[in-house]
Amino acid sequence: MGGETWQLLQAVEGEFVVPDNFFKWLFVPLSPTVCLCAHPEVNPSTLHRDDVAVINRLAIEASIDYYFARDLDHCPQSVSP
């Protein structure tokens, strides 16, 4: 994943899901509320519940065998369009 420009994202509402791979979407959770992101179009660096839900849905859809979180009840998920 070299050559990418990474930024830190902070969830102010909700928590991130951790997928079993990060190759499709370059979102790498570091803690339940902080993740690295290599998508320059993602702005601002603080995310509300709906933004976290979109990232979580993408993470779950990209998972091959599993995903996890500290508590899935605190991880919002948006519905696929």
C-alpha positions in Angstrom: 0.0 0.0 0.0 3.0 2.2 -0.5 2.7 5.3 -2.6 -0.6 6.2 -1.0 -1.3 9.4 1.0 -2.9 8.4 4.3 -4.9 10.5 6.7 -6.4 9.8 10.1 -10.2 9.8 10.4 -12.0 10.1 13.8 -15.5 8.8 14.3 -17.4 11.2 16.6 -20.4 8.8 16.5 -20.3 5.0 16.1 -17.4 2.6 15.7 -15.6 1.0 12.8 -15.8 -2.6 11.7 -12.5 -4.3 10.9 -12.6 -6.5 7.8 -10.3 -9.4 7.1 -8.7 -7.5 4.2 -8.1 -3.9 3.1 -7.2 -4.2 -0.5 -10.5 -3.1 -2.1 -11.0 -0.1 0.2 -8.0 1.5 1.8 -9.6 2.1 5.2 -7.6 0.5 8.1 -9.1 0.8 11.6 -6.6 1.4 14.3 -9.1 1.6 17.2 -12.9 1.5 17.4 -13.1 5.2 16.6 -9.9 6.0 14.6 -8.9 4.7 11.2 -6.3 5.3 8.4 -7.7 6.3 5.1 -6.0 6.6 1.7 -8.9 8.2 -0.1 -8.1 11.9 -0.6 -11.8 12.7 -1.5 -12.8 11.8 2.1 -13.2 15.0 4.0 -13.5 16.1 6.8 -11.4 14.1 9.1 -14.1 13.8 11.7 -17.0 11.5 10.7 -20.5 11.3 12.0 -22.7 8.2 12.2 -23.8 8.2 8.6 -20.2 8.4 7.3 -19.1 5.6 9.6 -22.0 3.5 8.4 -20.9 3.9 4.8 -17.3 2.9 5.6 -18.6 -0.1 7.7 -20.8 -1.3 4.8 -17.9 -1.2 2.4 -15.7 -3.1 4.9 -18.3 -5.8 5.4 -18.9 -6.2 1.7 -15.2 -6.4 1.0 -14.6 -9.0 3.7 -13.7 -12.5 2.5 -14.3 -14.7 5.5 -15.0 -12.5 8.5 -15.1 -9.1 10.1 -15.1 -8.0 13.7 -15.5 -5.1 16.0 -15.2 -4.3 19.7 -19.0 -4.3 19.8 -21.0 -4.7 16.6 -24.0 -3.0 18.2 -22.0 0.2 18.2 -21.1 -0.1 14.5 -23.7 1.5 12.2 -24.1 0.1 8.8 -25.8 1.7 5.8 -28.0 -0.2 3.5 -26.6 -1.0 0.0 -28.2 1.2 -2.7 
